[in-house]
Amino acid sequence: MSHLPDDTGRDKEAAARVGVIAGLVDVGICVVSVVASNSAVLLADALKTFLEFIALLLSWLAIRRVNRGNAHQFDYGIGKLENLSGLLVGILMILCLLIILGNAIRNFISPAHVAGVGLWVGVADQIIYLGINSFLYWRSRRAAEREHSPAMAAQGRLLVSRAAANAFILLALILSMSLSRYHWAMYLDPCASLLIGVSLLLAAFGTFSSSVYDLLDRTLEEQHQFLILRELAGHFDDYEALHGIRSRRAGNRVYVEIFLEFDPRKTVAEVQQIINQIIQSLQSKIPNSHVSVALADRPPA
């Protein structure tokens, strides 16, 4: 049996790798724009971009490690690992928020007009990466919906927050430069930084709530339990008795165990055919599911 990464794993790794490369280039451009200007919002953007790059890098390394892993190391997928990566993304977002808040407070205390060639570098950077991050978000969202992957969903949330930040920072820079003749315009930079911090806070909350919830082993949703019961009702005449159903969700995976008693006069081939029908039907209806049917004995009188 081959344990090489399938097309899904390669697609996830490729999408993550593109995000890492784009993030690294963005970090370099942001550093240049900060050095060549005195813009508070560009400094906040550089710090945020660097931490986002670290988050994307860790997500890519986790996916790459699984795709390059030994044959039996990850037989049950990477649901927990992906959720932990999502939690780490949330932690890094909180770090970004704290840094941005500190920088904004400092610039409120000592305000100054933005100036320097770095502002034009920053404007160009925001325009380019607004397009790049929007494309990568669309790509990650499709992958997350197709594969039910917490890591790709977390990366998608990160990318959409970056694209929104690009648009907002671009607007803030243009306003600061065009309104520099007014004294109150000095506060546009720190105000923009605070709003970026708020967007990160909301994104971090969403990442934490989703990842922590998926890390917990829990029973299936009512709609999926109903699907299982309806499937068994459709095979009511094929088995003698139902002795129990156990189901749980672990990460992005669903596990269902069904215990059935069959007529002892049925052949093994007949029983196996019924079991295969139940398994295939349920796994086609419940995404990312693993269904097993066990034979149960008649309880003693």
Secondary structure, DSSP 4 states (H G I P E B T S, - for coil): ---S--HHHHHHHHHHHHHHHHHHHHHHHHHHHHHT---HHHHHHHHHHHHHHHHHHHHHHHHHHHHTS-TTTTTT-SHHHHHHHHHHHHHHHHHHHHHHHHHHHHHHHS-----STHHHHHHHHHHHHHHHHHHHHHHHHHHHHHHT-HHHHHHHHHHHHHHHHHHHHHHHHHHHHHTTTSGGGGGHHHHHHHHHHHHHHHHHHHHHHHHHHHHS-BPPPHHHHHHHHHHHHHTGGG-SEEEEEEEEEETTEEEEEEEEE--TTS-HHHHHHHHHHHHHHHHHHSTTEEEEEEE-PPPP-
